[in-house]
Amino acid sequence: MVLEVPRPLRVLHFSAEAVPFAKTGGLADVVGSLPKALAKLGHDVRLVMPRYSMIHPDQFGLTLMPERFSVPWGDGQEPAAVLQGTLGEGVPVYLVENARLYDGDGIYMHPDDAERFLFFCRAGLELCKRIDWQPDILHCHDWHAAMVPNWMRTVYSGDPFFSNTATVYTIHNLAYQGIFGVRVLEIAGVAEQGIIVHPSTADLNQVVDFMARGILFSDVISTVSEKYAEEILTPEYGERLDPLLRDRRDSLFGILNGIDTTVMDPATDPHIAMNFDASTLKRRGVNKAALQREAGLAVQADVPLLGIISRLADQKGFDLISAIMEPLMQHVDCQFVLLGTGDQKYHEVFTALAKRHKEKVGVFLTFDAPLAQRIYAGSDMFLMPSRFEPCGLGQLISMRYGSVPVVRATGGLADTVTDFDARTGEGNGFSFEAYDAMALYTAIVRATETYKHSETWQQLVLRGMETDNSWGASARKYVDLYRHALANRTAPGQIVVSQSASGGA
């Protein structure tokens, strides 16, 4: 008996950002790593994204594809050109050019953001036809690519080129939905289908919510941890889209993100003071001393050093952190290093704190990737007390670098960090459940007390370092998800949106 081996899949990713080309957050890290992990499994994986003005062709070895082409745009056509590069592991990247849309500074917060992200997605679909490459899966990331599943059910529903193509829509953060006026539907070419009307989302029925369209029209929905997939079905975490998500719960799956362990590797990281691994853990102390000096702290090996790398916002738990920092500095023998930018009120709080406690608090209000690596490698504990956290990469990186995570048990933090039990010695970090400043304070105190027991602490560190948080297992789960999407493609007419509504197109 000969077993049939499933053929490799052709997968096209759509994303607004990806490392190394453009990054503002974790989305770029995921999209810069997952396609490479899929390619290692033998699949034909490609990525399409905008070519922003800060992406310089010479820096990334980009070449202009020979033929310009026109993209259907509203009632007419819009010209596009494509630069081609590689992500690594032989993964082609197509960067869509359009001077009118992408010559401004930065990635987001432009008045024409809806057009900018619609255009690269539509251009990506048209490019597939130009190069005669038929994808099995269109993998769409966050709201920026959410119109692709909508188009597959409408303007491309009768196109034989995509007749065997399925869509997977990944929610990286439900809080950012891409909400615009109804004129966007005309630009997208779907005005005649009207706006989405759902009895439980009346306030969203008067606008175009990109995220909602991705949820409604995709064959399969995924999000970036199993716990977050459960949480977003509730009003507390559902960001007003939980009714839509509950309607599609049978098509919703959680797959935990991984990290690129070839890049995030303390044994080879060029940015840290001393390379180390689990077998040379004593070397790690050199990194702690170097970080203490860089942050202007007292160089003390026996004092636990807490690190945090984050956007300074309430969502990341900074309301809790700011509430406990003064009593923590006064009553707990520890040090603290912060790297990040965000809300001005937190800039002021932590700047003042650093002035009051110069030898205990170091604050870097900036984005500095090499310094981030040094904080992972030099801190003893890594704080992530988020109000919600779809997956989180910081705790995965910190464990690989030997920094023990202290987290709130939500989303991917709950899936990856197991609370240390002093009786059994089990666990790989410290966690708390209630979103409460005292709960955070207690978790930090437990961590600092455990730190005093060097053998126990070393076992905690090694347990985290030896955990496999690479993309290998998650990439295989995505392949299973892709095959599920192909087997369960929904016919174009099976989901129907309103033809008209109050305030509609």
Residue pairs with C-beta under 8 A, 6 or more apart in sequence:
6 483
8 42
8 43
8 44
9 43
9 44
9 136
9 137
9 479
9 482
9 483
10 43
10 44
10 45
10 46
10 133
10 134
10 135
10 136
10 137
11 35
11 38
11 43
11 44
11 45
11 46
11 135
11 136
11 137
11 139
11 482
12 45
12 46
12 47
12 48
12 124
12 128
12 135
12 137
12 138
12 139
13 31
13 34
13 35
13 45
13 46
13 47
13 48
13 139
13 141
14 47
14 48
14 49
14 120
14 121
14 124
14 138
14 139
14 140
14 141
14 144
14 145
14 148
15 27
15 28
15 31
15 47
15 48
15 49
15 141
15 142
15 144
15 145
16 22
16 27
16 49
16 50
16 107
16 108
16 117
16 120
16 141
16 142
16 144
16 145
17 23
17 24
17 25
17 27
17 28
17 31
17 49
17 107
18 28
18 31
18 32
18 47
18 49
18 87
18 93
19 28
19 29
19 31
19 32
19 33
20 32
20 60
21 49
21 55
21 60
21 85
21 93
21 95
22 28
22 49
22 52
22 54
22 55
22 107
23 29
23 32
24 107
24 108
25 311
26 172
26 257
26 391
26 392
26 393
27 141
27 142
27 172
27 173
29 259
29 260
29 393
30 141
30 172
30 224
30 257
30 393
31 47
31 49
31 141
32 87
32 260
33 258
33 259
33 260
33 471
34 258
34 471
34 474
34 475
34 478
35 45
35 46
35 47
35 87
35 89
35 91
36 45
36 87
36 88
36 89
36 91
36 260
36 471
37 258
37 470
37 471
37 472
37 474
37 475
38 45
38 475
38 478
38 479
39 45
39 89
39 90
39 91
40 89
40 475
41 475
41 476
41 479
43 479
45 91
46 91
46 92
46 93
46 94
46 133
46 135
47 87
47 91
47 92
47 93
47 94
48 93
48 94
48 95
48 96
48 120
48 121
48 123
48 124
48 127
49 93
49 94
49 95
49 96
49 120
50 95
50 96
50 101
50 102
50 116
50 117
50 119
50 120
51 62
51 83
51 95
51 96
51 97
51 102
52 102
52 106
52 107
53 102
53 103
53 104
53 105
54 105
54 106
55 62
55 95
57 63
57 64
57 83
60 85
61 85
61 86
62 83
62 84
62 85
62 95
63 83
63 84
63 85
64 81
64 82
64 83
64 84
65 81
65 82
65 83
65 84
65 94
67 130
68 79
68 80
68 81
69 79
69 80
69 126
69 127
69 130
70 77
70 78
70 79
70 80
71 77
71 78
71 79
71 80
71 119
71 122
71 123
71 126
72 122
72 126
72 155
72 189
73 119
73 122
73 187
73 189
74 186
74 187
74 189
75 186
78 98
78 119
79 98
80 96
80 97
80 98
80 119
80 123
80 126
81 96
81 97
81 98
82 94
82 95
82 96
82 97
82 123
82 127
83 94
83 95
83 97
84 92
84 93
84 94
84 95
85 92
85 93
85 95
86 92
86 93
87 93
94 124
94 127
96 102
96 119
96 120
96 123
96 124
96 127
98 119
98 123
101 112
101 115
101 116
101 119
102 116
104 110
110 116
113 178
114 178
114 180
114 184
114 187
114 208
114 210
115 184
115 187
117 143
117 144
117 145
117 178
117 210
118 147
118 184
118 187
118 188
121 140
121 144
121 145
121 147
121 148
121 151
122 151
122 188
125 138
125 148
125 151
125 156
125 162
128 134
128 135
128 161
129 161
134 161
134 162
134 164
134 165
135 162
135 165
136 164
136 165
136 166
136 482
136 486
137 165
137 166
137 167
137 168
137 482
137 485
137 486
138 148
138 149
138 152
138 165
138 166
138 167
138 168
139 167
139 168
139 170
139 482
140 146
140 148
140 149
140 167
140 168
140 169
140 170
140 214
140 218
141 170
141 172
142 170
142 171
142 172
142 173
142 176
142 211
143 176
143 177
143 178
143 210
143 211
143 214
144 178
144 210
145 169
145 214
146 169
146 178
146 210
146 211
146 212
146 213
146 214
146 215
147 188
147 190
147 210
147 213
147 214
148 167
148 214
149 167
149 169
149 213
149 214
149 216
149 217
149 218
149 219
150 188
150 190
150 213
150 214
150 216
150 217
151 188
151 189
151 190
152 162
152 165
152 167
152 217
152 492
153 217
153 490
153 492
153 495
154 189
154 190
154 193
154 492
155 189
155 190
156 162
157 492
158 492
164 486
166 219
166 220
166 482
166 485
166 486
166 488
166 489
167 217
167 218
167 219
167 220
167 485
168 218
168 219
168 220
168 221
168 222
168 481
168 482
168 485
169 214
169 215
169 218
169 220
169 221
169 222
170 221
170 222
170 223
170 224
171 211
171 214
171 215
171 221
171 222
171 223
171 224
171 232
171 390
172 223
172 224
172 390
172 391
173 390
174 211
174 223
174 232
174 237
174 238
174 239
174 241
174 390
175 239
175 315
175 388
176 211
177 209
177 210
177 211
177 212
177 239
177 241
178 209
178 210
178 211
179 204
179 207
179 208
179 209
179 210
180 207
180 208
180 210
181 207
181 208
182 191
182 195
182 206
182 207
182 208
182 503
182 504
182 505
183 505
184 208
185 191
185 193
185 194
185 195
185 208
185 505
186 505
191 505
192 499
192 505
193 497
193 499
194 497
194 498
194 499
194 500
194 501
194 504
194 505
195 205
195 206
195 207
195 208
195 497
195 498
195 501
195 503
195 504
195 505
196 204
196 205
196 209
196 212
196 213
196 216
196 497
196 498
197 205
197 497
197 498
197 501
198 204
198 205
198 212
198 243
198 244
199 243
200 243
201 212
201 240
201 241
201 243
201 244
203 240
204 212
204 240
204 241
205 501
205 502
205 503
206 501
206 502
206 503
209 241
211 241
212 241
212 244
214 221
215 221
215 241
215 244
215 245
215 248
216 244
216 248
216 495
216 497
217 495
218 251
219 251
219 485
219 488
219 489
219 490
220 251
220 253
220 481
220 484
220 485
220 488
221 245
221 248
221 251
221 252
221 253
222 229
222 252
222 253
222 254
222 255
222 478
222 481
223 229
223 232
223 252
223 253
223 254
223 255
223 390
224 254
224 255
224 256
224 257
224 390
224 391
224 412
225 254
225 255
225 256
225 257
225 390
225 391
225 411
225 412
225 414
225 415
225 416
226 254
226 255
226 256
226 415
227 254
227 410
227 411
227 412
227 414
227 415
228 237
228 254
228 388
228 389
228 390
228 391
228 411
228 412
229 252
229 253
229 254
230 254
231 237
231 388
231 410
231 411
232 238
232 239
232 241
232 242
232 245
233 242
233 245
233 246
233 249
233 252
234 242
235 242
237 388
238 245
245 252
251 488
253 481
255 474
255 477
255 478
255 481
256 391
256 412
256 415
256 416
256 474
257 391
257 393
257 396
257 412
257 474
258 396
258 469
258 470
258 471
258 472
258 473
258 474
258 475
259 393
259 396
259 397
259 400
259 469
259 470
259 471
260 470
260 471
261 400
261 469
261 470
264 397
264 400
264 401
265 400
266 272
266 275
266 276
266 277
266 284
266 376
266 377
266 400
266 401
266 402
267 275
267 276
267 277
268 275
269 275
269 373
269 377
271 369
271 370
271 371
271 373
271 374
272 287
272 290
272 373
272 374
272 377
272 378
273 286
273 287
273 289
273 290
273 374
273 377
273 378
274 283
274 284
274 286
274 287
274 290
275 283
276 282
276 283
276 284
276 287
276 377
276 402
277 465
278 462
278 465
278 466
281 402
281 458
281 461
281 462
281 465
284 377
284 378
284 402
285 301
287 374
287 377
287 378
288 301
288 305
288 378
288 379
288 380
289 299
289 301
289 378
290 374
290 378
291 305
291 307
291 337
291 374
291 375
291 377
291 378
291 379
292 298
292 299
292 300
292 305
292 335
292 378
293 299
294 362
294 371
294 374
295 337
295 362
295 364
296 358
296 359
296 362
297 305
297 335
297 337
297 359
297 360
297 361
297 362
298 335
298 359
298 360
300 335
303 333
303 334
303 335
304 333
304 334
304 335
304 380
304 381
304 447
304 448
304 451
305 334
305 335
305 336
305 337
305 378
305 379
305 380
305 381
306 334
306 335
306 336
306 337
306 379
306 380
306 381
306 382
306 383
306 406
306 444
307 336
307 337
307 338
307 339
307 375
307 376
307 378
307 379
307 381
307 382
307 383
307 398
307 403
308 321
308 336
308 337
308 338
308 339
308 340
308 382
308 383
308 384
309 339
309 340
309 372
309 375
309 376
309 382
309 394
310 316
310 318
310 338
310 339
310 340
310 342
310 384
310 394
311 340
311 341
311 342
312 318
312 340
312 341
312 342
312 343
312 346
312 347
312 350
313 342
313 343
313 346
314 343
314 387
315 386
315 387
315 388
316 342
316 384
316 385
316 386
316 387
317 383
317 384
317 385
317 386
317 387
317 408
317 435
317 440
318 342
318 343
318 346
319 437
320 385
320 435
320 436
320 437
320 440
321 383
321 385
321 440
322 346
322 349
322 350
323 437
324 437
324 438
324 440
324 441
324 444
325 336
325 349
325 350
325 353
325 361
326 353
327 441
328 334
328 336
328 441
328 444
329 336
329 353
329 356
329 357
329 360
329 361
332 444
332 445
332 448
333 448
334 360
334 444
334 448
335 359
335 360
335 361
335 362
336 360
336 361
336 362
337 361
337 362
337 363
337 364
337 375
337 378
337 379
338 350
338 361
338 362
338 363
338 364
339 364
339 366
339 367
339 368
339 371
339 372
339 375
340 364
340 365
340 367
341 347
341 365
341 366
341 367
347 365
350 361
350 363
350 365
351 363
351 365
353 361
353 363
354 361
354 362
354 363
364 371
373 401
375 403
376 382
376 397
376 398
376 400
376 401
376 403
377 401
377 402
377 403
379 398
379 403
380 403
380 404
380 451
381 403
381 404
381 405
381 406
381 430
381 444
381 447
381 448
381 451
382 394
382 395
382 398
382 403
382 404
382 405
382 406
383 405
383 406
383 407
383 444
384 392
384 394
384 395
384 405
384 406
384 407
384 408
384 413
385 406
385 407
385 408
385 432
385 440
385 443
386 392
386 407
386 408
386 410
386 411
386 413
387 408
387 410
387 435
388 410
388 411
389 407
389 408
389 410
389 411
389 412
389 413
390 411
390 412
391 411
391 412
391 415
392 407
392 411
392 412
392 413
392 416
394 405
395 405
395 407
395 412
395 413
395 416
395 417
395 429
396 416
396 469
398 404
398 405
398 464
399 405
399 428
399 429
399 464
399 465
399 467
399 469
400 464
400 465
400 467
400 469
401 465
402 461
402 464
402 465
403 464
404 428
404 429
404 430
404 447
404 457
404 460
404 461
404 464
405 413
405 417
405 428
405 429
405 430
405 464
406 429
406 430
406 431
406 440
406 443
406 444
406 447
407 413
407 417
407 429
407 430
407 431
408 431
408 432
408 433
408 435
408 439
408 440
409 417
409 419
409 431
409 432
409 433
413 431
414 431
416 469
417 428
417 429
417 430
417 431
418 426
418 427
418 428
418 429
418 431
419 427
419 429
419 430
419 431
419 432
420 426
420 427
420 428
420 429
420 430
420 446
420 450
420 460
421 427
422 450
422 456
425 456
425 459
427 460
427 463
428 460
428 463
428 464
428 467
429 460
429 464
430 443
430 444
430 446
430 447
430 450
431 443
432 439
432 440
432 442
432 443
433 439
450 456
450 457
450 460
451 457
498 504
